[in-house]
Amino acid sequence: MRAAPAVAASTLLFALLAGSCASRPAAAPDAEPAAAAAPTAPDGLNLEIAAYDAVPGWGRGGEAAALRAFRRTCPRFDAMGRNQDVGPAYAGEARFWQEVCAAAALVPDGLDSVAQTFFEARFTPLRVTPRAGASRKTTAYYEPEFDVAWVRDSYFSEPIMARPADLVDVEVREANHAGGGRRDVFVKGADGALRLAPARAAYRARGKAGGALAYGRLGDVVFLQIQGSGRIKYPDGAVWRAAYAGHNGRAYTSIGAEILARGHVRQDRLNADDIKVWMATAPVDDVESVIDSNERYVFFKLVEVADPTAGPVGAAGVALEAGASVAVDPAWHAYGALVFVAPSGPGAPRARLAVAQDTGGAIKGPLRSDIFWGTGVAAGQAAGRVNHDADWWVLVPNAQAYALRAAGAAS
């Protein structure tokens, strides 16, 4: 999940190296295509209308999960004005999405074949290719799950910290930033002055002195910070979600790159399990020096796990669906957009339909994607193996595809 609520949106290795609608009334489908405002293709992208039988890997499973994920985003479209743009140019106006959401509410849940038929009837696939070189990398991320303690000891030694009350987010304007600015984090003193927040080492020391939400093993907590959310199990058996609550505003430094540079782990052993083993067995000074070289520190809040089958809440404000929610760059793709990602290469996972519901600091560019793989150890192991180039299609309501073709924005 990800930067903002989605810091986690990247596969473990990549991150280490880099940095319901059930009551909805039915509406007439595909209404008023000719009345759509003339759309344009986003700069840097080519859009090509395709038939489903020309989409490699289409219909190989997972469509029911994608439909569940899509329904969760429908309230976002419903809250918009009918003629409001939902996002980047190809996505179109909210009315088209409101109409397909009304139809989605009537589709029985749980069968891939039924969900597939719905998507094929209501949406048109567009092949998306960049006009210039752009990353086509797809990775995966997951929600960790591990044991914690209330009190620090030699085993559960690393604090999981709540966001301090003195941290404030400030909009910083930049003359060379097309969006007008960025958000930075500062500490607000008793005198009202803003100062740079302390680095990681200071917050770790503060947490070790007491007052943390929980204490876990060092490796578990480090990877929780990379993923941005996780489930933690207290000694009484209670399971809570440690959800992203912000960070200290310091620059992110890759601990994976730092471990390699210092020669602690070989390149061929740079994976989550081996790094956790190194953290557990290496001299404490060496481990803490590497950890603290990354000055960014992530804070958390405890959230009840109301539905154990649902993932954490992503940047779009809805619970993620394992294998059917994807993190994208929102500068290029609207939250709620339907993305069909077809990875290629040795060991590549199957192509899948997913809903854009998250983002992340490493997810930049028109064809960069990060798939939410689920919760727990098995999901983490599987997510760590996803690191492939991928081809992209987006599914848009038929009425929007009509408008794109009429305006010459899609061929």
C-alpha positions in Angstrom: 0.0 0.0 0.0 1.4 2.4 -0.4 3.8 6.8 -0.3 0.8 8.3 1.2 -1.3 5.4 2.3 0.7 3.2 -0.1 4.3 3.2 0.9 4.4 -0.5 0.3 3.7 -0.6 -3.3 6.7 -2.4 -4.6 8.0 -5.9 -4.5 10.3 -6.6 -1.6 13.4 -6.9 -3.7 12.6 -3.8 -5.8 11.9 -1.8 -2.6 15.0 -3.0 -0.9 17.1 -2.0 -3.9 15.3 1.2 -4.8 14.0 3.0 -2.3 -20.3 -2.4 -2.1 -22.8 -1.3 -4.7 -25.5 -4.0 -4.0 -28.4 -1.5 -3.5 -27.5 0.6 -6.6 -30.5 1.2 -8.9 -30.0 0.0 -12.5 -29.3 2.6 -15.2 -29.4 2.4 -18.9 -26.1 1.1 -20.1 -23.8 2.9 -22.5 -26.1 6.0 -22.7 -25.3 9.1 -24.7 -22.1 8.2 -26.3 -22.3 11.0 -28.9 -22.7 13.6 -26.1 -19.3 12.9 -24.5 -16.8 15.7 -24.4 -14.1 15.2 -27.0 -11.4 13.3 -25.1 -7.7 13.2 -25.9 -5.1 10.5 -25.3 -2.7 11.4 -22.5 0.6 12.8 -23.7 3.1 10.0 -24.1 0.6 7.2 -24.7 -0.9 5.5 -27.7 -4.3 3.9 -27.3 -5.5 1.2 -29.6 -9.0 -0.4 -29.5 -8.7 -4.2 -29.4 -10.9 -7.3 -29.4 -10.8 -9.6 -26.4 -9.6 -12.5 -28.5 -6.6 -10.4 -29.3 -5.6 -9.8 -25.7 -3.1 -12.5 -24.7 -4.0 -14.3 -21.5 -7.6 -12.9 -21.3 -10.1 -15.2 -19.5 -7.6 -17.3 -17.6 -9.2 -16.7 -14.2 -9.5 -14.1 -11.5 -12.3 -12.2 -13.1 -14.6 -12.7 -10.1 -12.0 -11.2 -7.8 -11.6 -8.3 -10.2 -15.3 -7.7 -10.1 -15.3 -7.6 -6.3 -12.5 -5.1 -6.4 -14.3 -3.0 -9.0 -17.5 -2.9 -7.0 -15.6 -1.5 -4.0 -14.5 1.5 -6.1 -18.0 2.2 -7.5 -19.0 4.6 -4.6 -16.1 6.8 -5.8 -17.7 7.2 -9.2 -21.2 7.6 -7.7 -20.0 10.6 -5.6 -19.0 12.5 -8.7 -21.1 14.7 -11.0 -22.3 12.9 -14.1 -20.1 15.0 -16.4 -17.1 15.1 -14.1 -13.9 13.6 -15.5 -12.8 10.7 -13.4 -9.1 11.1 -14.1 -6.7 11.1 -17.0 -8.2 11.7 -20.4 -8.8 8.1 -21.6 -11.0 7.3 -18.5 -13.8 9.7 -19.5 -16.8 11.1 -17.6 -18.2 9.7 -14.4 -21.6 8.9 -16.0 -20.1 6.1 -18.1 -18.7 4.5 -15.0 -21.8 5.0 -12.9 -23.8 3.1 -15.6 -21.4 0.1 -15.6 -21.3 0.1 -11.8 -25.1 0.0 -11.8 -24.9 -3.1 -14.0 -22.1 -4.6 -11.9 -24.3 -4.5 -8.8 -26.7 -7.0 -10.4 -24.0 -9.6 -11.4 -23.9 -12.7 -9.1 -20.6 -13.0 -7.3 -18.1 -15.8 -7.2 -17.9 -17.2 -10.7 -15.1 -16.2 -13.0 -17.1 -17.1 -16.1 -20.0 -14.8 -15.1 -17.7 -11.9 -14.3 -15.9 -12.4 -17.5 -19.1 -12.2 -19.5 -20.0 -9.0 -17.7 -16.7 -7.3 -18.5 -16.8 -8.4 -22.1 -20.4 -7.0 -22.5 -19.8 -3.7 -20.8 -16.2 -2.7 -21.5 -13.8 -2.3 -24.4 -10.1 -3.1 -24.1 -7.5 -0.5 -25.2 -3.9 -1.5 -25.8 -1.7 1.0 -24.1 1.8 1.6 -25.4 4.1 4.5 -24.5 5.3 6.9 -27.3 8.7 7.0 -25.7 10.7 4.6 -23.6 9.0 3.9 -20.3 9.3 1.3 -17.7 6.9 -1.7 -18.3 8.0 -3.3 -15.0 5.4 -5.1 -12.9 6.1 -6.2 -9.4 4.0 -7.3 -6.4 3.6 -6.5 -2.8 1.9 -8.0 0.2 0.7 -7.5 3.8 3.1 -9.0 6.3 1.7 -10.9 9.3 3.8 -11.6 12.4 3.8 -11.9 16.2 4.5 -9.0 18.5 4.8 -8.3 22.2 3.5 -5.5 24.5 6.8 -5.1 26.3 10.2 -5.0 24.8 12.6 -7.9 25.4 15.7 -9.3 23.7 13.6 -11.2 21.1 10.8 -8.6 20.4 13.2 -5.7 20.5 12.1 -3.3 17.7 9.4 -0.7 18.3 6.4 -0.1 16.1 5.6 3.6 16.6 2.5 5.7 16.4 2.7 9.0 14.6 3.9 11.7 17.0 1.5 14.5 17.7 4.1 17.2 16.9 4.5 16.1 13.2 2.7 18.3 10.7 2.3 18.1 6.9 3.2 21.2 5.0 2.5 22.0 1.4 5.8 23.2 -0.2 5.5 25.0 -3.5 8.1 24.5 -6.2 8.4 26.7 -9.2 9.5 23.7 -11.4 6.8 21.3 -10.2 3.9 21.1 -12.7 1.5 20.1 -9.9 2.4 23.2 -7.9 4.1 21.6 -4.9 4.7 18.7 -2.7 4.0 17.8 0.9 6.8 17.7 3.4 6.8 16.7 7.1 8.1 18.9 9.9 8.1 19.0 13.7 6.1 21.9 15.1 7.6 23.2 18.3 5.9 24.8 21.3 6.8 28.2 19.8 5.0 27.3 16.5 8.3 27.1 14.5 8.7 24.2 12.0 11.8 22.2 12.2 13.2 19.1 10.4 11.9 15.9 12.0 14.5 13.7 13.6 15.9 10.8 11.6 15.2 7.1 12.1 17.7 6.4 14.8 16.1 9.0 17.1 12.6 7.5 16.7 14.0 4.0 17.2 15.7 5.1 20.4 12.5 6.8 21.6 10.5 3.7 21.0 12.9 1.4 22.8 12.4 3.5 25.9 8.7 2.7 25.9 5.4 3.8 24.6 5.4 1.9 21.3 2.2 0.3 19.9 4.0 -3.0 20.0 7.4 -4.6 19.7 8.5 -7.1 17.1 11.6 -8.8 15.7 13.8 -6.3 13.9 13.5 -8.0 10.5 9.7 -8.1 10.7 9.4 -4.4 11.6 11.8 -3.3 8.9 9.8 -5.2 6.3 6.5 -3.8 7.8 7.9 -0.3 7.1 8.8 -1.2 3.5 5.3 -2.7 2.8 3.5 0.1 4.7 0.9 -2.1 6.4 0.7 -5.4 8.1 -1.2 -7.6 10.6 0.3 -8.0 14.0 -0.7 -10.7 16.6 -0.4 -9.9 20.3 0.3 -12.5 23.0 -3.4 -12.8 23.8 -4.2 -13.8 20.2 -5.7 -10.4 19.2 -4.9 -9.5 15.6 -4.8 -5.9 14.6 -3.7 -4.2 11.4 -0.8 -1.8 11.7 -1.8 0.7 9.1 0.4 3.4 7.6 0.1 6.7 9.5 2.8 8.8 7.8 6.6 9.2 8.0 9.2 11.7 9.3 9.8 13.4 6.0 13.4 12.3 5.7 14.9 10.9 2.4 14.5 7.2 1.7 17.7 5.2 1.4 17.7 1.6 0.2 18.9 -0.7 2.9 19.3 -3.5 0.3 21.8 -1.3 -1.7 23.5 -0.5 1.6 23.9 -4.1 2.6 25.4 -4.9 -0.8 27.7 -2.0 -0.7 29.1 -3.0 2.7 29.5 -6.6 1.5 27.2 -8.1 4.2 25.1 -10.1 1.7 26.0 -11.3 -1.8 24.0 -10.2 -4.7 22.6 -13.7 -5.3 21.4 -13.8 -1.7 19.7 -10.5 -1.7 16.2 -11.7 -0.8 13.8 -11.1 2.1 14.6 -14.3 3.9 18.4 -14.1 3.7 18.3 -10.4 4.8 16.2 -11.3 7.8 18.7 -14.1 8.7 21.5 -11.6 8.4 19.7 -9.1 10.7 19.1 -11.9 13.2 22.7 -13.2 13.3 25.1 -10.3 12.4 26.7 -8.1 15.0 24.1 -5.7 16.4 26.2 -2.6 15.6 26.5 -3.7 11.9 22.7 -4.3 11.6 21.7 -1.0 13.3 24.2 1.0 11.3 22.6 -0.4 8.1 19.1 0.2 9.3 19.7 3.7 10.5 21.4 4.6 7.2 17.8 5.0 5.9 16.7 8.1 7.8 13.1 7.7 6.8 10.9 6.3 9.6 7.3 5.1 9.0 4.7 5.5 11.7 1.5 3.3 12.1 -1.9 3.3 13.7 -3.9 0.2 14.9 -7.0 -0.6 12.8 -9.4 -3.4 13.6 -9.3 -6.3 11.1 -13.1 -6.4 10.5 -12.9 -8.8 7.5 -9.9 -11.2 7.7 -10.4 -11.9 3.9 -9.9 -8.3 2.9 -6.5 -6.6 2.4 -5.4 -3.2 3.8 -7.0 0.0 2.6 -5.1 1.4 -0.4 -4.7 5.0 -1.6 -8.2 4.9 -3.3 -9.7 4.4 0.2 -11.0 0.9 -0.3 -9.8 -2.5 0.9 -7.4 -4.3 -1.5 -8.3 -7.6 -3.2 -5.6 -10.2 -3.4 -4.4 -10.6 -7.0 -7.0 -8.1 -8.3 -5.8 -4.7 -6.9 -2.9 -2.9 -8.5 -0.9 0.1 -7.6 -0.4 2.6 -10.4 0.8 6.1 -11.0 -2.3 8.2 -10.5 -0.9 10.9 -12.8 -1.6 8.5 -15.6 -4.4 6.3 -14.4 -7.6 7.0 -12.4 -8.3 5.1 -9.3 -11.0 2.6 -10.2 -9.6 2.1 -13.7 -9.5 -1.5 -15.0 -6.0 -2.6 -15.9 -5.1 -5.9 -17.6 -1.5 -6.7 -17.0 0.3 -9.4 -19.0 3.8 -10.2 -17.6 6.3 -11.9 -19.8 9.6 -13.8 -19.3 10.7 -16.8 -17.3 8.6 -17.5 -14.3 6.1 -14.8 -15.1 2.7 -15.1 -13.3 -0.5 -15.3 -15.4 -2.0 -12.3 -17.0 -4.7 -10.8 -14.8 -7.4 -8.1 -14.7 -6.9 -5.8 -11.7 -8.4 -2.5 -10.4 -6.2 0.6 -9.9 -6.6 1.1 -6.1 -3.2 2.0 -4.8 0.0 3.8 -5.5 3.5 4.0 -4.1 6.8 5.9 -4.1 8.4 3.6 -6.6 5.4 3.4 -8.9 6.1 6.1 -11.5 5.2 6.2 -15.2 2.4 5.1 -17.5 3.2 1.4 -17.5 4.6 0.8 -14.1 2.4 -1.6 -12.0 2.5 -3.3 -8.6 0.0 -6.0 -7.8 -1.3 -6.7 -4.3 -0.7 -10.4 -3.7 -2.4 -10.9 -0.3 -1.5 -11.4 3.3 1.0 -13.5 5.1 4.2 -15.5 4.5 3.1 -17.4 1.4 1.9 -14.2 -0.2 5.2 -12.5 0.6 7.2 -15.3 -0.9 5.1 -15.3 -4.1 5.2 -11.5 -4.3 9.0 -11.5 -4.1 9.2 -13.6 -7.3 7.2 -11.1 -9.4 9.6 -8.8 -11.3 8.8 -8.8 -15.0 8.2 -6.6 -18.0 4.5 -6.6 -18.9 2.1 -5.5 -21.6 -0.9 -3.3 -20.7 -4.5 -3.0 -21.7 -7.1 -0.8 -20.0 -10.8 -1.6 -20.1 -13.1 1.4 -20.5 -16.9 1.5 -20.7 -18.1 0.9 -24.2 -19.5 4.5 -24.4 -16.1 5.9 -23.5 -14.4 3.7 -26.2 -16.9 5.1 -28.7 -16.1 8.7 -27.7 -12.3 8.0 -27.9 -12.6 6.6 -31.4 -14.9 9.4 -32.5 -12.4 12.0 -31.3 -9.5 10.2 -32.9 -7.9 9.6 -29.5 -7.8 5.9 -30.0 -7.3 4.0 -33.2 
